[in-house]
Amino acid sequence: MTGSLEVVETKIRDWLKSAEKPFVLGICGAQGSGKSTLSEALAAYLEGEGLKVALLSLDDLYLSPEARPVSVSKLFATRGVPGTHDVALGERIFASLKAGQPTYLPRFDKANDRPFPENDWPEIIAPDVVIFEGWCVGARPQADEELTEPVNDLEREDGGTWRRAINEALKGPYATLFSHIDRLILLAAPGFDIVRDWRIEQENTLRARLKAEGRTGARVMSDAEVGRFIQHYERLTRHILQTMPAYADLTLQLDSSRNMKPSPKY
């Protein structure tokens, strides 16, 4: 992630000069692009400047399996896409943060595919900055005519119901949730094809961490399972890479090693 933190630090110093508190920074990027790494490094920098920072991931808003809208499409059983998050919880969190109230930030256990108990959620009061990161944070819906053709085998199996429901979610509750973002950063992968490799790296890291913690019964995906899993993300990832650079406040282009540089417009 060479150079990325310095670029973002420079931008956020400028943004904070005229920002109301809490300032909400959105960070969007494909799976494995380094969103969490950048978020944590940026939080450490801001805290070193004397600011209080809240870290919130869209992943931590996932619904538990039994709460996902599988009656609409069985593909919603797999977490990830709009429609599988507790958007109402996200709205309550932002309302509480903006009111300066004590706020418990949710955390999701991906190995067990359900939220951690609420007594394990960290508490924060009146942060100066909220870093809100996620693979589709700030995404806008596609035009209806763009939904006609499937982009992969997974979509061909569904027939269109799933992708249309995702798009409707982006038009409604997710648009409202993302409206809390004051500034948006895009970590732009060189293309969707690299996402499989990055996601396999994430699974290997998770596998090693769970082993170190003695959680040998936790579920981790094989490489083949990762290949099918990322098909859930393909359409929207490609859409984001195509459209978000036009409206993000800062776009950082990534190479296959996640080294970054500002896009030409910066």
LOVOSE-179260 format. One record per residue: z, y, x of N, C-alpha, C in turn. Coordinates in steps of 0.2 Angstrom, whole numbers, padded with zeros to 4 digits, always signed. Atoms other than C-alpha are relative to their C-alpha. Layout:
<sites>
ZYXZYXZYX
...
</sites>
This chain:
<sites>
+0000-0006+0004+0000+0000+0000+0000+0006+0004
+0000-0005-0005-0004+0011+0015-0002+0007-0003
+0001-0007+0002-0003+0030+0011+0001+0001-0008
-0001-0002+0007+0000+0028-0008+0006+0004-0002
-0006-0003+0002+0018+0033-0008+0000+0008+0002
+0000-0007-0002+0015+0049+0002-0005+0004-0005
+0004-0004+0005+0001+0054-0010+0003+0001-0007
-0004-0001+0006+0012+0051-0025+0006+0005+0000
-0005-0004-0001+0026+0060-0018-0002+0007+0000
+0002-0007+0000+0016+0076-0015-0002+0002-0007
+0002-0002+0007+0009+0075-0033+0007+0001-0004
-0006+0000+0004+0026+0072-0041+0004+0006+0002
-0004-0006-0001+0034+0086-0032-0003+0006-0003
+0003-0005+0003+0021+0098-0039+0001-0001-0008
-0001+0001+0007+0023+0090-0057+0007+0002-0002
-0007-0002+0002+0042+0092-0057+0001+0007+0000
-0001-0007+0000+0041+0110-0054+0000+0003-0006
+0000-0003+0007+0037+0114-0072+0001-0005-0005
-0002+0005+0005+0043+0098-0080+0006+0001-0004
-0007+0001+0003+0056+0096-0093+0003-0006+0001
-0004+0006-0002+0069+0083-0091+0002-0004-0006
+0003+0004-0005+0067+0069-0092-0007+0000+0001
+0007+0000-0001+0050+0069-0084-0002-0008+0000
+0002+0007+0001+0041+0053-0089-0006-0002+0004
+0006+0001-0004+0029+0046-0076-0002-0007-0001
+0003+0006+0001+0018+0032-0081-0004-0003+0006
+0004+0004-0006+0011+0019-0068-0004-0006-0003
+0004+0005+0003-0003+0008-0074-0004-0004+0006
+0003+0004-0005-0011-0006-0064-0001-0007-0002
+0001+0007+0001-0018-0024-0065+0006-0004+0003
-0006+0004-0003-0006-0038-0062-0001-0001+0007
+0000+0001-0007-0001-0040-0044-0002+0006+0004
+0002-0006-0003-0007-0022-0040+0005+0004+0004
-0005-0004-0004+0009-0016-0033+0004+0005-0004
-0003-0005+0004+0016-0006-0048+0008+0000+0001
-0007+0000-0001+0034-0012-0046+0002+0002+0007
-0002-0002-0007+0034-0010-0027-0001+0008+0001
+0001-0007+0000+0027+0008-0029+0006+0003-0004
-0006-0003+0004+0040+0012-0043+0006+0000+0003
-0006+0000-0003+0054+0006-0033+0001+0004+0006
+0000-0004-0006+0049+0015-0017+0000+0008-0003
+0000-0007+0003+0046+0031-0028+0007+0002-0002
-0007-0001+0002+0063+0029-0036+0005+0002+0006
-0004-0001-0006+0071+0028-0019-0001+0007+0003
+0002-0006-0003+0062+0043-0013+0004+0006-0005
-0002-0005+0005+0067+0053-0029+0008+0001+0000
-0007+0000+0000+0085+0048-0028+0003+0003+0007
-0001-0003-0006+0085+0053-0010+0000+0008+0000
+0001-0007+0001+0080+0070-0016+0006+0003-0005
-0006-0002+0004+0096+0070-0027-0002+0000-0008
+0002+0001+0007+0087+0065-0044+0003-0006-0002
-0002+0006+0003+0093+0052-0056-0006-0003-0003
+0007+0004+0002+0079+0039-0060+0002-0006-0004
+0000+0006+0005+0077+0027-0074-0006-0004+0001
+0006+0004-0001+0065+0012-0070+0000-0004-0007
+0001+0004+0006+0058+0004-0086-0007-0003+0001
+0006+0004+0000+0044-0009-0086-0002-0002-0007
+0002+0003+0007+0033-0013-0101+0001-0007-0001
-0002+0007+0000+0036-0031-0096+0007-0001-0003
-0007+0000+0002+0054-0028-0100+0001+0001-0008
+0000+0000+0007+0050-0025-0118-0004-0006-0004
+0003+0006+0004+0042-0042-0122+0004-0002-0005
-0003+0004+0005+0046-0050-0138+0002-0007+0002
-0001+0007-0002+0054-0067-0137-0005-0004-0004
+0006+0004+0002+0042-0081-0141+0000-0001-0008
+0000+0001+0007+0048-0084-0159-0002+0007-0004
+0002-0006+0003+0045-0065-0163-0007+0002+0001
+0007-0002-0001+0027-0064-0157-0004-0002-0006
+0004+0000+0006+0014-0062-0171-0005-0006+0000
+0004+0006-0001+0007-0080-0169-0004-0001-0007
+0003+0001+0006+0003-0079-0188-0007+0003+0000
+0006-0004+0000-0011-0067-0184-0005-0004+0005
+0004+0004-0005-0018-0077-0169+0005-0004+0004
-0004+0005-0005-0011-0092-0159+0000+0003+0007
+0000-0003-0007-0016-0082-0143+0006+0005+0001
-0006-0005-0001-0001-0070-0146+0006-0004+0002
-0005+0004-0003+0010-0085-0141+0001+0002+0007
+0000-0002-0007+0006-0079-0123+0002+0007+0000
-0002-0007-0001+0015-0063-0118-0005+0003+0004
+0004-0004-0004+0006-0049-0111-0004+0006-0003
+0004-0005+0003-0006-0040-0122+0004+0004-0005
-0003-0004+0006-0002-0026-0135+0001-0005-0006
-0001+0005+0005+0006-0035-0149+0006-0005+0001
-0005+0005-0002+0018-0045-0139+0007+0004+0003
-0005-0004-0002+0030-0031-0135+0005+0003-0006
-0004-0003+0005+0045-0024-0145-0001+0008+0001
+0001-0007-0001+0038-0006-0146+0005+0004-0004
-0006-0004+0003+0052-0001-0158+0006+0001+0005
-0005+0000-0005+0064-0005-0145-0002+0006+0006
+0002-0005-0004+0054+0006-0133+0001+0007-0002
-0001-0006+0003+0054+0020-0145+0008+0002+0000
-0007-0001+0000+0073+0019-0146+0003+0002+0007
-0002-0001-0006+0075+0019-0128-0002+0007+0002
+0003-0007-0002+0064+0035-0125+0004+0005-0004
-0003-0005+0004+0073+0044-0139+0007+0001+0003
-0006-0001-0003+0090+0040-0131+0000+0003+0006
+0000-0004-0006+0085+0045-0114-0002+0007-0001
+0002-0007+0001+0077+0061-0120+0006+0004-0003
-0006-0004+0002+0094+0065-0129+0005+0000+0004
-0006+0000-0005+0104+0062-0114+0005-0005-0001
-0006+0005+0002+0114+0048-0121+0000-0006+0004
+0000+0006-0004+0120+0033-0112-0005-0006-0003
+0006+0005+0002+0105+0020-0113+0000-0006+0005
+0001+0006-0004+0104+0002-0108-0007-0002+0000
+0007+0001-0001+0087-0002-0101-0001-0008+0000
+0001+0007+0000+0081-0019-0106-0003-0004+0006
+0002+0004-0005+0077-0033-0094-0003-0007-0003
+0003+0006+0002+0066-0048-0097-0001-0006+0005
+0000+0005-0005+0067-0065-0089-0006-0004-0001
+0007+0003+0001+0049-0071-0086+0001-0008+0001
-0001+0007-0001+0055-0088-0080+0002-0004-0006
-0002+0003+0007+0063-0092-0097-0003+0003-0006
+0004-0003+0005+0051-0081-0107+0004+0003-0006
-0003-0003+0005+0064-0072-0116+0005+0006+0003
-0004-0005-0002+0075-0056-0114+0007-0002+0003
-0007+0001-0002+0091-0056-0103+0005+0002-0005
-0005-0003+0005+0107-0054-0113+0001+0007+0001
-0001-0007+0000+0110-0036-0117+0006+0002+0005
-0005-0002-0004+0126-0036-0107-0002+0000+0008
+0003+0000-0007+0115-0039-0091-0005+0006+0001
+0004-0006+0000+0105-0023-0095+0003+0006+0004
-0003-0006-0003+0108-0008-0083+0001+0006-0005
-0001-0006+0004+0115+0008-0091-0002+0006+0005
+0002-0006-0004+0109+0025-0086+0001+0006-0005
-0001-0005+0004+0114+0042-0093-0004+0006+0003
+0003-0006-0002+0103+0058-0093-0004+0000+0006
+0004+0000-0006+0090+0053-0080-0005+0007+0001
+0005-0005-0001+0079+0067-0072-0007-0003-0001
+0007+0003-0001+0064+0055-0070+0001-0007-0003
+0001+0007+0002+0059+0040-0080-0007-0003+0002
+0006+0003-0003+0046+0029-0071-0001-0006-0005
+0002+0005+0005+0037+0018-0085-0006-0003+0003
+0006+0004-0003+0026+0005-0077-0002-0006-0004
+0003+0006+0004+0015-0009-0084-0007+0000+0001
+0007+0002-0001-0002-0017-0083-0004+0004-0005
+0004-0003+0004-0008-0008-0098+0003+0007-0003
-0003-0007+0002+0003+0008-0099-0005+0005+0000
+0005-0005+0001-0007+0022-0105-0007-0002-0002
+0007+0002+0002-0022+0012-0111-0001+0003-0006
+0002-0002+0007-0032+0018-0125-0005-0005-0003
+0004+0005+0004-0041+0008-0138-0008+0000+0002
+0007+0001-0001-0059+0002-0136-0004+0003-0007
+0004-0001+0006-0073+0008-0149-0001-0007-0003
+0000+0006+0004-0074-0005-0163-0006-0004+0002
+0006+0004-0001-0092-0010-0158+0000-0003+0007
-0001+0004-0007-0086-0015-0140+0003-0006-0001
-0004+0006+0001-0076-0029-0148-0004-0006-0002
+0004+0006+0003-0091-0039-0154-0001-0006+0004
+0002+0005-0005-0095-0049-0139+0007-0003+0004
-0006+0003-0004-0081-0061-0131-0002+0001+0007
+0001-0001-0007-0078-0058-0113+0001-0006+0004
-0002+0007-0004-0072-0076-0108+0001-0005-0006
-0001+0006+0004-0069-0093-0115+0005+0001-0005
-0006-0001+0004-0052-0088-0122-0002+0004-0007
+0002-0004+0005-0060-0075-0133-0005-0004-0005
+0005+0004+0004-0074-0087-0139+0004-0005-0004
-0004+0005+0004-0061-0099-0145+0003+0003-0006
-0004-0003+0005-0052-0086-0155-0005+0003-0006
+0005-0003+0005-0068-0078-0164+0001+0007-0001
+0000-0007+0001-0062-0060-0163+0006+0003-0003
-0006-0002+0003-0046-0059-0173+0005+0003+0005
-0005-0002-0005-0035-0058-0158-0001+0007+0003
+0001-0006-0003-0044-0044-0149+0000+0006-0004
+0000-0005+0004-0046-0034-0164+0007+0002-0002
-0007-0001+0002-0027-0035-0168+0003+0004+0006
-0002-0004-0006-0024-0029-0150-0002+0007+0000
+0003-0007+0000-0036-0014-0152+0004+0004-0005
-0004-0004+0005-0027-0009-0168+0007+0002+0002
-0007-0002-0003-0010-0010-0159-0001+0006+0005
+0001-0006-0004-0017+0002-0146-0001+0006-0004
+0002-0006+0004-0023+0014-0159+0007+0002-0003
-0006-0002+0004-0006+0014-0168+0007+0000+0005
-0007-0001-0003+0012+0010-0161-0001+0001+0008
+0001-0001-0007+0006+0009-0143-0002+0007+0002
+0002-0007-0002-0002+0026-0143+0006+0004-0001
-0006-0004+0001+0014+0033-0150+0005-0001+0006
-0004+0001-0006+0024+0024-0136-0002+0003+0006
+0003-0003-0006+0012+0030-0122+0000+0008-0001
+0000-0008+0001+0013+0048-0129+0006+0003+0003
-0006-0003-0003+0030+0050-0121-0001+0001+0008
+0002-0001-0007+0021+0049-0104-0002+0008+0002
+0002-0006-0002+0020+0066-0095-0006+0000+0005
+0005+0001-0005+0009+0061-0081-0001-0008+0001
+0002+0007+0000-0001+0045-0078-0003-0001+0007
+0003+0002-0006-0005+0036-0062-0003-0007-0001
+0004+0007+0001-0018+0022-0061-0001-0003+0007
+0002+0004-0006-0018+0009-0047-0006-0004-0002
+0006+0003+0002-0036+0004-0048-0002-0006+0005
+0002+0005-0004-0040-0013-0042-0007+0000+0001
+0007+0000-0002-0057-0016-0034-0004-0003-0005
+0004+0004+0005-0062-0027-0049+0005-0005-0003
-0004+0005+0003-0055-0040-0061+0000-0006+0004
+0000+0006-0003-0060-0054-0050+0006-0001+0005
-0005+0001-0005-0046-0051-0037+0007-0001-0004
-0007+0000+0003-0032-0051-0051+0002-0008+0000
-0002+0007+0000-0032-0071-0051+0004-0001+0007
-0003+0001-0007-0028-0071-0032+0007+0004+0000
-0007-0004+0000-0014-0057-0035+0005-0003-0004
-0005+0003+0004-0007-0066-0049+0003-0007+0002
-0002+0007-0003-0006-0083-0040+0005+0002+0006
-0005-0002-0005+0003-0073-0026+0007+0001-0003
-0006-0002+0004+0016-0067-0039+0003-0006-0002
-0003+0007+0002+0019-0085-0045+0003-0003+0005
-0003+0003-0006+0022-0091-0028+0006+0004+0002
-0006-0004-0001+0034-0077-0025+0006-0002-0005
-0005+0002+0005+0043-0081-0041+0003-0007+0001
-0002+0007-0001+0043-0100-0037+0005+0000+0006
-0005+0000-0006+0052-0096-0020+0006+0003-0002
-0006-0004+0002+0064-0084-0028+0005-0005-0004
-0004+0005+0005+0069-0097-0042+0003-0006+0004
-0002+0005-0004+0071-0110-0029+0006+0002+0004
-0006-0003-0004+0083-0099-0018+0006+0001-0005
-0006-0001+0005+0093-0096-0034+0002-0006-0003
-0002+0006+0003+0094-0114-0038-0002-0002-0007
+0003+0000+0007+0084-0112-0054-0006-0005+0000
+0006+0005-0001+0073-0128-0052-0003-0002-0006
+0002+0001+0006+0071-0130-0070-0005+0005-0004
+0004-0005+0003+0062-0114-0073-0007-0001+0000
+0007+0001+0001+0044-0113-0078-0004+0004+0004
+0005-0004-0004+0031-0107-0065-0007-0003-0001
+0007+0002+0002+0012-0108-0068-0003-0003+0007
+0005+0003-0006+0000-0119-0057-0006+0005+0001
+0006-0005-0001-0016-0110-0050-0004-0001-0006
+0005+0001+0005-0026-0118-0064+0003+0004-0007
-0003-0004+0005-0014-0111-0077+0000+0007+0000
+0001-0007-0001-0015-0094-0069-0007+0002-0002
+0007-0002+0002-0034-0094-0071-0001+0001-0008
+0000-0001+0007-0032-0097-0090+0004+0006-0002
-0004-0005+0003-0018-0085-0092-0003+0007+0001
+0002-0007-0001-0026-0070-0084-0006+0001-0005
+0005-0002+0005-0040-0072-0097+0002+0004-0006
-0003-0004+0005-0028-0065-0109+0000+0008+0001
+0000-0006-0002-0029-0049-0099-0007+0003+0002
+0006-0002-0003-0047-0048-0094-0003+0006-0004
+0003-0005+0004-0054-0037-0108+0003+0007+0001
-0004-0007-0001-0041-0023-0107+0000+0002+0007
+0000-0002-0007-0040-0024-0088-0007+0003+0002
+0006-0003-0001-0059-0021-0087-0001+0007-0003
+0000-0007+0004-0058-0007-0100+0004+0005+0003
-0004-0005-0003-0044+0002-0091-0004+0002+0007
+0004-0002-0006-0054+0001-0074-0006+0004-0001
+0006-0004+0002-0069+0008-0083+0002+0007-0002
-0001-0006+0004-0061+0022-0093+0006+0004+0002
-0006-0004-0002-0044+0027-0086-0001+0005+0005
+0001-0005-0005-0050+0036-0071-0002+0007-0002
+0002-0006+0003-0057+0049-0082+0006+0004-0003
-0005-0004+0003-0040+0054-0090+0007-0001+0004
-0006+0000-0003-0027+0048-0078+0001+0006+0005
-0001-0006-0004-0018+0062-0068-0001-0001+0007
+0002+0002-0007-0020+0052-0052-0002-0007+0000
+0002+0007+0000-0030+0037-0048+0000-0001+0008
+0000+0003-0007-0027+0027-0032-0005-0006+0000
+0004+0006-0001-0041+0015-0027+0003-0005+0004
-0003+0005-0005-0035-0001-0020-0006-0005+0003
+0004+0005-0002-0044-0013-0009+0003-0007-0001
-0003+0006+0001-0041-0032-0009+0007-0001+0003
-0006+0001-0003-0026-0030+0002+0005+0005-0003
-0005-0004+0004-0018-0017-0010+0001+0007+0004
+0000-0006-0004-0021-0003+0003-0004+0005-0005
+0003-0005+0005-0025+0013-0007-0002+0007+0004
+0002-0007-0002-0033+0030-0005-0001+0004-0006
+0001-0004+0007-0035+0044-0018-0008-0001-0001
+0007+0000+0002-0051+0043-0028-0004+0006+0002
+0004-0006-0002-0065+0055-0024+0002+0007-0004
-0002-0006+0004-0059+0067-0038+0006+0003+0003
-0006-0003-0003-0043+0070-0027-0001+0001+0007
</sites>
